[in-house]
Amino acid sequence: MAELGEVMPLSEARNKKLRDAFSQFDTDADGQLSSQEFSDILTAGGNAMAIEDVKEILEDFDRVGSGTLSLSEFLAAMAQLEDYD
């Protein structure tokens, strides 16, 4: 199990699934996930999550301070969150 802050590589199949999810949930097709779009991904499996928690996670991985996640930021976030479980 990785420590929070470590980024473990994603498998090719997992990387593709996450890229597809990013494209599907990037509803305005701007190449960035807003906090609402990111929340939609995190809760798609039926997991409830407060928007404040989503925003906190987003801020942790938003390297440029844009208030959104780029594809690379999203992939890094998901790799880290999955390994942290």
Secondary structure, 3 states (H helix, E strand, C coil): CCCCCCCCCCCHHHHHHHHHHHHHHCCCCCCEECHHHHHHHHCCCCCCCCHHHHHHHHHHHCCCCCCCEEHHHHHHHHHHHHHHC
